[in-house]
Amino acid sequence: MPVGHTSAPPSASLRRRNFIAWSRRYVLTLVLADGLIGAAAAVVPSRFSNSLDGEFALVAVLAILGAIAWPTSISLARGYVRNRVGVGSEELRAVPRAGVALVVAGAFPAGLLGQQTLLTLVVVGVPFAVLLSTSIRYFARKALHRRQRTGFDVRHVVVVGSSRAVRELTDRLNREKQCGMKVVGACLPSHEVGDVSDFGIPVLGDLSSVARIVRRLDCDAVAVTSDDSTRDTYLRKLAWSLEGTGVEMLVDPGLVEVAGPRMHIRPLMGAPLLHIEQPHFSGWRRVIKRGSDLVITSLGLVLISPVILVIALLIKLQDGGPILFRQKRVGRDGEEFWMYKFRSMVIDAEARKAALMAHNEGKGGLFKLTEDPRITPLGKFLRDFSLDELPQLFNVLNGSMSLVGPRPHLANEIAQMPSEATRRALVTPGLTGLWQVSGRSDLEGDEAVRLDLRYVENWTFTLDILILWKTASAVLAKRGAR
């Protein structure tokens, strides 16, 4: 379609308004699964209750009540909202909220009335249900994301705003596949409609024709950018024009690297303002992070100590060289520290690096070579599964690194990065991070720095847990191993 052309007929795939259909199927599947889980959560603990032994009719009633009560609790916690399907954490967080509410609603009266059997069912059954329902949602979301990456079960979106802002938002939506949104076209200010070239997506019309276009294409959502062309009364008028269509209106605040937990709506004389909290790098949050690092790392070292010993022996037998490779990296507050790895290269690897710089594939100050001739066969295996990084657990113990954080870089690499990259030094570097779960060394240098800064600006303990969880699948799939 030529840029600026607004009358070309949409393809058949764009006419399929399928968000309502597939999101309903998704939610219905969750409701049925939660019903079965609620029944199981009521029945399983009852089998260990002497007072319910042989009371099959009563157990059946409890199963029916569980099958009704558990999905109802999740529904009240807004766990089945269709526009949250597959996006964000609210869909998952609704489950523990429902569990807490059910425990309070059941355990408190049971304790007051001395109903030990009911108390046991609630205290044992609810955590069981929370664990299973959360797991079901995790795997359902993974399956949904796989389909969305192939173009199925996505929301068709029209992006609205100036050409520059539309390009930026479209690039972000295309990059973040897990958002499940497919940009089908753009609406620009009338003076820009005929002036853009090589836009990459169809220009469907101007800002005044958005409502007509989304009806014609049967789209699921409109994404409005934050710029001069969409200010003043435009958002209000657009919302009016979309009333009754079932089309969702999304507004980009223009704050690309600021996550939801730092954003709060503040009313001011009737006009809402978006309040952005400052990031926190110290205090009790840092204490909790350090404490969790010590506990998890200590337990992990005890469990994998046989693996570490075997790897060390194999490296020594390989060529008689040193087992560990150590290198100075830049850590918190810009202080350098010795980072340890299992040696995965030949003994004189550092001396041979200068000769390979002409073939460097990395960007943003990073050195990367897909087929590095210095890597030994054993080293390649260790890198494929990130086993070469196991000695960094000792860096975590001594406090120079954390389990999760920005990638620790060499001083000369940081010198070649943009000035804002120095903010990475506000937190302790990590053994894994957002760069690891988003592609590992497959990422370009600038993209890796962007993800590091996103982590620094938006750190939460929940984010650390999520990254550790995703790191395991990234390592097992050998994505971007370096």
C-alpha positions in Angstrom: 0.0 0.0 0.0 1.5 3.4 -0.9 2.2 5.7 2.1 -0.7 8.1 2.6 -3.2 6.0 0.7 -6.3 5.7 2.8 -8.8 3.9 0.5 -7.2 0.6 -0.1 -9.3 -2.3 1.2 -8.0 -4.1 4.3 -6.9 -7.7 4.0 -9.2 -10.4 5.2 -7.0 -11.0 8.2 -7.5 -7.5 9.4 -11.3 -7.8 9.2 -11.2 -10.6 11.7 -12.2 -9.1 15.0 -11.0 -12.1 16.9 -9.8 -10.6 20.2 -13.3 -11.1 21.9 -13.4 -14.7 20.7 -10.0 -15.9 21.7 -9.8 -13.9 24.9 -13.2 -15.4 26.0 -11.9 -18.9 25.2 -8.7 -18.1 27.2 -10.7 -16.8 30.2 -13.2 -19.6 30.1 -10.4 -22.1 30.1 -9.0 -20.5 33.2 -12.4 -20.5 34.9 -12.9 -24.2 34.3 -9.3 -25.0 35.4 -9.8 -22.9 38.6 -13.1 -24.8 39.3 -11.4 -28.1 39.1 -8.6 -26.8 41.3 -11.1 -25.5 43.8 -12.8 -28.8 44.0 -9.4 -30.6 44.4 -8.3 -28.1 47.0 -11.4 -29.0 49.1 -11.3 -32.7 48.6 -7.5 -33.4 49.1 -7.2 -32.0 52.6 -10.5 -33.7 53.6 -8.9 -37.1 53.0 -6.7 -36.4 56.0 -9.5 -35.3 58.3 -10.7 -38.0 60.7 -14.1 -36.2 61.1 -14.7 -36.5 57.3 -13.6 -40.1 57.0 -16.4 -42.0 55.2 -18.5 -38.9 54.8 -18.7 -39.1 51.0 -21.8 -37.0 50.6 -20.2 -34.2 52.7 -17.0 -34.4 50.8 -18.9 -34.1 47.5 -20.6 -31.0 48.8 -17.3 -29.5 49.8 -16.0 -30.2 46.3 -18.9 -28.4 44.7 -18.4 -25.5 47.1 -14.7 -25.3 46.3 -15.4 -25.4 42.6 -17.7 -22.4 43.0 -15.9 -20.4 45.7 -12.4 -20.5 44.2 -13.3 -19.1 40.8 -15.6 -16.6 42.4 -12.8 -15.3 44.7 -10.5 -14.9 41.7 -13.2 -13.1 39.8 -13.8 -10.7 42.7 -10.0 -10.1 42.6 -10.4 -9.2 38.9 -8.5 -12.2 37.7 -10.6 -12.8 34.7 -10.5 -9.3 33.1 -10.1 -9.9 29.3 -8.0 -6.9 28.5 -5.3 -8.1 31.0 -5.0 -11.5 29.3 -1.3 -12.3 28.7 -0.1 -8.8 29.6 1.4 -7.5 32.9 1.3 -9.0 36.3 -2.3 -8.3 37.4 -3.7 -11.5 36.0 -1.2 -13.5 38.1 -1.4 -11.3 41.2 -5.2 -11.7 41.4 -4.7 -15.4 42.4 -2.8 -14.8 45.7 -5.1 -11.8 46.5 -8.0 -14.2 46.1 -6.3 -16.7 48.3 -5.7 -14.2 51.1 -9.3 -13.1 50.9 -10.6 -16.7 51.1 -8.3 -17.5 54.1 -9.6 -14.4 56.0 -13.2 -15.2 55.0 -12.9 -18.9 56.1 -10.2 -19.3 58.6 -11.2 -16.4 60.9 -14.8 -17.5 61.5 -13.7 -21.1 61.7 -11.2 -20.2 64.4 -13.7 -18.2 66.4 -16.3 -21.0 66.2 -13.8 -23.7 67.0 -14.4 -25.6 63.7 -11.1 -27.3 63.4 -12.1 -29.3 60.3 -13.1 -26.2 58.4 -9.9 -24.4 59.6 -7.8 -27.3 58.3 -9.5 -27.3 54.9 -9.0 -23.5 54.5 -5.4 -23.3 55.7 -4.2 -26.4 53.7 -6.5 -26.1 50.7 -6.2 -22.4 49.8 -2.3 -22.4 49.4 -2.7 -25.6 47.3 -5.2 -23.8 45.1 -3.0 -20.7 44.8 0.0 -22.7 43.7 -1.9 -24.7 41.1 -3.9 -21.7 39.7 -0.7 -19.6 39.4 1.1 -22.5 37.6 -1.9 -22.9 35.2 -1.8 -19.2 34.4 2.0 -19.3 33.8 1.8 -22.1 31.4 -1.3 -20.8 29.7 0.4 -17.4 29.2 3.5 -19.1 27.8 1.3 -21.0 25.3 -0.5 -17.8 24.4 2.8 -15.9 23.8 4.0 -18.7 21.5 0.9 -18.3 19.4 1.2 -14.5 19.4 4.8 -14.7 18.2 3.4 -16.5 15.1 0.7 -13.9 14.5 -2.3 -15.7 16.1 -4.4 -14.5 19.0 -3.2 -10.9 18.8 -5.0 -7.6 19.1 -5.2 -5.5 15.9 -4.2 -1.9 16.8 -4.2 1.4 15.0 -1.5 3.9 16.2 -2.4 7.6 16.3 -0.2 10.6 16.6 2.7 12.4 14.8 4.8 10.4 12.5 7.9 10.4 14.8 5.9 9.3 17.9 4.0 6.7 15.8 7.3 5.2 14.6 8.7 5.0 18.1 5.6 3.4 19.6 5.2 1.0 16.7 8.9 -0.1 17.1 8.3 -0.8 20.8 5.1 -2.8 20.2 6.8 -4.8 17.5 9.8 -5.4 19.7 7.8 -6.5 22.8 6.0 -9.5 21.2 4.6 -10.5 24.6 2.2 -7.5 24.4 0.2 -9.4 21.8 -0.5 -6.4 19.7 -0.2 -6.2 15.9 0.0 -2.7 14.4 -2.2 -2.6 11.3 -1.7 1.0 10.4 -1.4 4.6 11.5 -3.4 7.8 11.6 -1.3 11.0 11.4 -2.0 14.7 11.5 -3.5 15.9 8.1 -0.4 17.9 7.2 1.8 14.7 7.6 -0.4 12.2 5.7 1.1 12.8 2.3 4.6 13.8 3.4 5.9 10.6 5.0 8.0 8.0 3.0 9.3 4.5 3.9 7.0 4.5 6.9 6.9 0.7 7.2 3.2 0.5 8.0 0.1 1.7 6.1 -1.0 5.3 6.7 -4.8 4.9 6.9 -5.9 8.5 7.3 -5.7 11.6 9.4 -6.6 12.1 13.1 -10.2 13.0 12.4 -10.9 9.6 10.7 -9.7 7.3 13.5 -13.2 6.1 14.6 -14.3 5.5 11.0 -11.1 3.5 10.2 -11.2 1.3 13.3 -14.8 0.4 12.5 -14.0 -0.4 8.9 -11.0 -2.5 9.8 -12.8 -4.0 12.8 -9.8 -3.3 15.1 -9.5 -4.2 18.7 -7.7 -1.1 20.1 -6.4 2.4 19.3 -3.0 3.4 20.7 -2.6 7.1 21.1 0.9 8.6 21.3 1.9 11.5 23.6 2.8 14.5 21.5 1.4 17.9 20.5 -1.0 16.6 17.9 -3.0 14.6 20.4 -3.1 17.1 23.2 -5.9 19.5 24.4 -9.3 18.0 23.7 -8.3 15.4 21.2 -8.3 12.4 23.6 -11.7 13.4 25.0 -13.3 13.7 21.5 -11.7 10.4 20.4 -13.0 8.6 23.4 -16.5 9.9 22.6 -16.3 8.7 19.1 -15.3 5.2 20.2 -18.1 4.8 22.7 -20.2 1.8 22.1 -17.7 0.2 19.6 -16.0 -2.0 22.2 -12.6 -0.7 20.9 -10.1 -0.2 23.7 -8.2 3.1 23.8 -4.6 3.0 25.0 -2.6 6.1 25.8 1.2 6.1 25.7 2.5 8.4 28.5 5.8 8.8 26.7 7.8 7.4 29.6 9.4 4.5 27.9 11.7 3.2 30.6 9.5 3.9 33.7 7.6 0.9 34.9 4.1 0.9 36.4 5.0 0.6 40.1 6.6 4.1 40.0 3.6 5.7 38.2 0.7 7.1 40.2 -2.2 9.3 39.2 -2.4 12.5 41.3 -5.4 14.8 41.0 -4.7 18.5 40.9 -7.6 20.9 40.7 -9.6 18.3 38.9 -6.9 17.6 36.3 -5.0 14.3 36.7 -1.2 14.4 36.8 1.1 11.4 36.4 3.4 11.3 39.4 6.7 9.4 39.0 8.4 8.2 42.1 12.1 8.4 42.4 13.9 5.0 42.2 15.2 3.5 45.4 18.7 2.1 45.7 19.2 1.8 49.5 17.4 1.2 52.8 15.4 -1.9 53.6 15.1 -2.9 49.9 18.8 -3.3 49.6 18.9 -5.3 52.9 16.3 -7.7 51.6 18.1 -8.0 48.3 21.4 -8.8 49.9 19.8 -11.2 52.4 18.0 -13.1 49.6 21.3 -13.3 47.7 23.1 -14.9 50.6 20.4 -17.4 51.4 19.7 -18.5 47.8 23.4 -18.6 46.8 24.5 -20.6 49.9 21.8 -23.2 49.3 22.6 -23.3 45.6 26.3 -23.9 46.2 25.6 -26.8 48.6 23.4 -28.5 46.0 25.7 -28.0 43.0 29.0 -28.5 44.7 29.5 -31.9 43.0 29.0 -30.3 39.5 31.5 -27.5 40.3 34.1 -30.1 41.4 33.6 -32.2 38.2 33.9 -29.1 35.9 37.0 -28.0 37.7 38.6 -31.4 37.2 37.7 -31.5 33.5 39.2 -28.1 32.9 42.5 -29.1 34.6 42.7 -32.3 32.7 42.0 -30.6 29.4 45.3 -28.7 29.1 46.8 -28.3 32.5 46.0 -24.6 32.6 44.3 -22.6 35.4 40.7 -23.7 36.3 39.4 -20.2 36.8 39.5 -17.1 34.6 39.4 -13.8 36.5 38.9 -10.4 35.0 38.5 -6.9 36.5 35.0 -5.6 36.0 33.3 -2.4 37.1 30.8 -2.8 39.9 28.6 -0.7 42.2 29.6 2.9 42.5 32.2 2.4 39.8 34.5 0.3 41.9 36.4 -2.4 40.1 36.3 -6.0 41.3 37.7 -9.4 40.2 34.9 -11.4 38.5 35.4 -15.2 38.3 34.5 -17.7 35.6 35.4 -21.2 34.7 38.1 -20.9 32.0 36.4 -21.6 28.6 39.2 -20.4 26.4 42.7 -21.3 25.5 45.4 -20.3 28.0 46.6 -17.2 26.0 43.1 -16.0 25.1 43.6 -12.4 26.3 46.9 -12.1 24.3 45.0 -13.1 21.1 42.1 -10.7 21.6 43.8 -7.7 20.0 44.2 -9.7 16.7 40.5 -10.4 16.7 39.2 -6.9 17.3 38.9 -6.3 13.5 36.2 -9.0 13.4 34.3 -7.7 16.5 30.5 -8.1 16.0 29.5 -6.3 19.2 28.3 -2.7 19.4 28.2 -0.1 22.1 31.6 -0.9 23.4 31.0 -4.7 23.7 33.3 -7.3 22.2 31.5 -10.3 20.7 32.5 -12.9 18.2 30.0 -15.6 17.2 32.7 -18.1 16.2 35.5 -17.2 18.6 38.5 -19.5 17.8 39.8 -19.1 21.3 37.0 -21.2 22.8 37.8 -24.8 23.7 35.4 -27.6 23.0 34.7 -28.0 26.7 34.4 -24.3 27.0 31.7 -24.2 24.3 29.7 -26.7 26.2 30.1 -24.8 29.4 29.0 -21.5 27.7 26.0 -23.1 26.0 24.5 -23.9 29.4 26.1 -20.9 31.2 28.0 -23.4 33.5 31.2 -21.2 33.0 29.5 -18.6 35.2 29.0 -20.8 38.2 32.1 -19.3 40.0 30.3 -16.0 40.1 28.2 -17.4 42.9 31.3 -16.7 45.1 31.2 -13.1 43.8 27.7 -13.0 45.1 28.8 -14.3 48.5 31.5 -11.7 48.8 29.1 -8.9 47.8 30.8 -7.7 44.6 27.9 -9.1 42.6 24.2 -9.9 43.1 22.1 -12.8 41.7 20.2 -10.2 39.6 21.5 -6.9 38.3 23.0 -5.1 35.3 25.7 -6.9 33.3 29.2 -6.2 34.7 31.4 -4.7 32.1 35.1 -3.9 31.5 36.2 -0.4 32.1 37.2 0.2 28.5 33.7 -1.1 27.4 32.0 1.4 29.7 34.2 4.2 28.3 32.7 3.7 24.9 29.0 3.6 26.1 26.7 6.7 26.2 26.9 8.8 29.3 23.6 7.6 30.8 25.1 4.1 31.1 27.0 5.2 34.2 23.6 4.9 36.1 24.2 1.2 36.0 26.7 1.7 38.8 23.9 2.7 41.2 23.2 -1.0 41.9 25.3 -4.1 42.3 26.0 -5.9 39.0 24.3 -9.3 38.5 24.9 -12.9 37.5 21.8 -12.6 35.4 19.5 -9.7 34.4 16.9 -8.4 32.0 19.5 -8.8 29.2 19.8 -12.5 30.0 16.1 -13.3 29.7 15.6 -11.0 26.7 18.2 -12.6 24.4 21.5 -12.8 26.4 24.4 -12.0 24.1 22.2 -12.0 21.0 21.3 -8.4 22.0 23.1 -5.5 20.4 25.2 -3.4 22.8 22.8 -0.4 22.9 19.8 -2.7 23.5 21.7 -4.5 26.4 22.5 -1.1 28.0 18.8 0.0 27.6 17.6 -3.1 29.4 20.2 -2.6 32.2 19.0 0.9 32.7 15.3 -0.2 32.7 16.2 -2.7 35.5 18.1 0.0 37.5 15.2 2.5 37.3 12.4 0.0 38.1 13.9 -2.6 40.4 11.6 -4.5 42.7 12.1 -7.8 44.6 9.3 -9.3 42.5 11.2 -8.4 39.3 14.3 -10.2 40.6 12.2 -13.4 41.2 10.7 -13.2 37.7 14.1 -12.8 36.1 15.6 -15.7 38.0 12.6 -17.8 36.9 13.0 -16.8 33.3 16.8 -17.3 33.4 16.4 -21.0 33.9 14.4 -21.4 30.6 16.8 -19.1 28.7 19.8 -21.2 29.8 18.1 -24.5 29.1 17.1 -23.3 25.6 20.7 -22.1 25.1 19.4 -18.7 23.8 22.2 -16.3 23.1 24.9 -18.2 25.0 28.2 -16.5 25.0 
